Amino acid sequence: MQELVKQRTKMLETLPKIVGPVSVKVSDVHTGVWRYRRPVIRHDDCIRCGICAEYCPCGVIEKAEVMTVDYTYCKGCGICTVECPKKAIDFVLESEFEGEGDQ
Amino acid sequence: MAELDLLSKGMTTCQGCPMELIGRSALEVLGPKTITMTPPSCSAILTGSGDETGWGIPSVQTVLMSLPAFASGVSEALKIRGMDDVTVMGFAGDGGTFDIGLQSLSGAIERGHKAIYICYNNEAYMNTGGQRSSATTLGASTKTTPTGKKEVSKNIDFMLLHTPLAYQATASVGNIRDFKRKLAKAATKDGPCFIHVMTPCPSGWKFPADQTVQIAKLAIKSGMWLLFEREDGKITINQKPTNFELIPEYLSRQKRFNRINDEITAQIIEEAKTRYETLQQLSQLACL
């Protein structure tokens, strides 16, 4: 068995580092364009518990000094608005949103 | 180069898809030293096509029936190389676990390779348009059962109770911390681990995308989904169902149950009660 393992290890060492077809690009679809409603955090009511970030399927909410949403990738599913224990996230229609648009 | 996400943000899964949430939470626990594999399913979106991929870790796109066989191979290769700190994670849906992948799963468990199999159960073949699978609940209308499924679903957790798993658990997106705890526990085991996660599918079950987690929470409360774990031959029930009378509410919130009548509702409630009673009796056994 030891001999076999040694033999196999030697065989593996002779192989090039990357074998076969590999993916080299990272998927980067700007899924924010799918959104028709956007979550807007009311920072006065937010207690920074991080539950929205925990339940965000796209991982776009980041817990920094204030909670921030990456609108380039946010699909607007609205899970954060439902799960927020303080109900501090508004779900605003994109057509009615006034402010700096990221998209 | 900027720091790479373990799972890219720009994934083209549906709005409110819990499968992506499970993938993200899993990587949060397991970290970058993980090799993952996905069968052709919704999770194949994460592995990507062509030269694109969503994972920031090594990933393999396997065939539908043999994901656990791939996992065994990778696990053994890692053992030969002496890389004991790398986790192998299989990430299959209910089709790749209950129906098509069942024989290779049971084989891989029997051979005892060190790997974690995560089954995200969305109760149909959602990636191909929502055809019925053996995980589909009784009465649910799918593409191939437009008038409602006539058969009760297969209970894979009870089936796998008799296999030599190092760790077995059920989890739900309704309780993501519980899922992370179970996965962290599974990562420490030296053997096959199976985690069965409930993932309500907004487009297939036909409910609004923002209700995903609420539906999963209601399923735990109503007893439609049982949270338990099996470790060292002992079953522990993690969360008891509070009220089986919540099942009609759970059913009415999904449009796939539009066609069921009172008789089928009663049958579903009866089945849920029996399932829980069986589990209670099993949890009192000394070894399994």
HADDOCK unambig.tbl for C-alpha pairs under 7 A between the chains (distance, minus, plus):
assign (segid A and resid 5 and name CA) (segid B and resid 80 and name CA) 6.36 0.50 0.50
assign (segid A and resid 9 and name CA) (segid B and resid 81 and name CA) 6.70 0.50 0.50
assign (segid A and resid 22 and name CA) (segid B and resid 51 and name CA) 6.58 0.50 0.50
assign (segid A and resid 23 and name CA) (segid B and resid 51 and name CA) 4.09 0.50 0.50
assign (segid A and resid 23 and name CA) (segid B and resid 52 and name CA) 5.15 0.50 0.50
assign (segid A and resid 23 and name CA) (segid B and resid 53 and name CA) 5.83 0.50 0.50
assign (segid A and resid 24 and name CA) (segid B and resid 51 and name CA) 5.76 0.50 0.50
assign (segid A and resid 24 and name CA) (segid B and resid 52 and name CA) 6.28 0.50 0.50
assign (segid A and resid 25 and name CA) (segid B and resid 51 and name CA) 6.02 0.50 0.50
assign (segid A and resid 25 and name CA) (segid B and resid 52 and name CA) 4.64 0.50 0.50
assign (segid A and resid 25 and name CA) (segid B and resid 53 and name CA) 6.24 0.50 0.50
assign (segid A and resid 26 and name CA) (segid B and resid 8 and name CA) 6.92 0.50 0.50
assign (segid A and resid 26 and name CA) (segid B and resid 52 and name CA) 5.45 0.50 0.50
assign (segid A and resid 26 and name CA) (segid B and resid 53 and name CA) 5.09 0.50 0.50
assign (segid A and resid 26 and name CA) (segid B and resid 54 and name CA) 5.48 0.50 0.50
assign (segid A and resid 27 and name CA) (segid B and resid 8 and name CA) 6.59 0.50 0.50
assign (segid A and resid 27 and name CA) (segid B and resid 10 and name CA) 6.11 0.50 0.50
assign (segid A and resid 27 and name CA) (segid B and resid 11 and name CA) 6.63 0.50 0.50
assign (segid A and resid 27 and name CA) (segid B and resid 52 and name CA) 5.57 0.50 0.50
assign (segid A and resid 27 and name CA) (segid B and resid 53 and name CA) 5.45 0.50 0.50
assign (segid A and resid 27 and name CA) (segid B and resid 54 and name CA) 5.10 0.50 0.50
assign (segid A and resid 28 and name CA) (segid B and resid 10 and name CA) 4.57 0.50 0.50
assign (segid A and resid 29 and name CA) (segid B and resid 10 and name CA) 4.58 0.50 0.50
assign (segid A and resid 29 and name CA) (segid B and resid 11 and name CA) 6.46 0.50 0.50
assign (segid A and resid 30 and name CA) (segid B and resid 10 and name CA) 5.83 0.50 0.50
assign (segid A and resid 31 and name CA) (segid B and resid 10 and name CA) 6.04 0.50 0.50
assign (segid A and resid 31 and name CA) (segid B and resid 12 and name CA) 6.98 0.50 0.50
assign (segid A and resid 56 and name CA) (segid B and resid 21 and name CA) 6.78 0.50 0.50
assign (segid A and resid 57 and name CA) (segid B and resid 16 and name CA) 6.42 0.50 0.50
assign (segid A and resid 57 and name CA) (segid B and resid 17 and name CA) 6.43 0.50 0.50
assign (segid A and resid 57 and name CA) (segid B and resid 18 and name CA) 6.19 0.50 0.50
assign (segid A and resid 57 and name CA) (segid B and resid 20 and name CA) 5.58 0.50 0.50
assign (segid A and resid 57 and name CA) (segid B and resid 21 and name CA) 4.10 0.50 0.50
assign (segid A and resid 58 and name CA) (segid B and resid 9 and name CA) 5.83 0.50 0.50
assign (segid A and resid 58 and name CA) (segid B and resid 20 and name CA) 6.88 0.50 0.50
assign (segid A and resid 58 and name CA) (segid B and resid 21 and name CA) 6.86 0.50 0.50
assign (segid A and resid 59 and name CA) (segid B and resid 9 and name CA) 6.50 0.50 0.50
assign (segid A and resid 60 and name CA) (segid B and resid 9 and name CA) 6.94 0.50 0.50
assign (segid A and resid 73 and name CA) (segid B and resid 9 and name CA) 6.35 0.50 0.50
assign (segid A and resid 73 and name CA) (segid B and resid 10 and name CA) 5.92 0.50 0.50
assign (segid A and resid 75 and name CA) (segid B and resid 15 and name CA) 5.92 0.50 0.50
assign (segid A and resid 76 and name CA) (segid B and resid 15 and name CA) 6.98 0.50 0.50
assign (segid A and resid 77 and name CA) (segid B and resid 15 and name CA) 5.01 0.50 0.50
assign (segid A and resid 77 and name CA) (segid B and resid 16 and name CA) 4.86 0.50 0.50
assign (segid A and resid 77 and name CA) (segid B and resid 209 and name CA) 5.44 0.50 0.50
assign (segid A and resid 77 and name CA) (segid B and resid 210 and name CA) 5.39 0.50 0.50
assign (segid A and resid 78 and name CA) (segid B and resid 209 and name CA) 6.97 0.50 0.50
assign (segid A and resid 78 and name CA) (segid B and resid 210 and name CA) 4.55 0.50 0.50
assign (segid A and resid 79 and name CA) (segid B and resid 16 and name CA) 6.79 0.50 0.50
assign (segid A and resid 79 and name CA) (segid B and resid 210 and name CA) 4.31 0.50 0.50
assign (segid A and resid 79 and name CA) (segid B and resid 211 and name CA) 6.65 0.50 0.50
assign (segid A and resid 82 and name CA) (segid B and resid 210 and name CA) 6.67 0.50 0.50
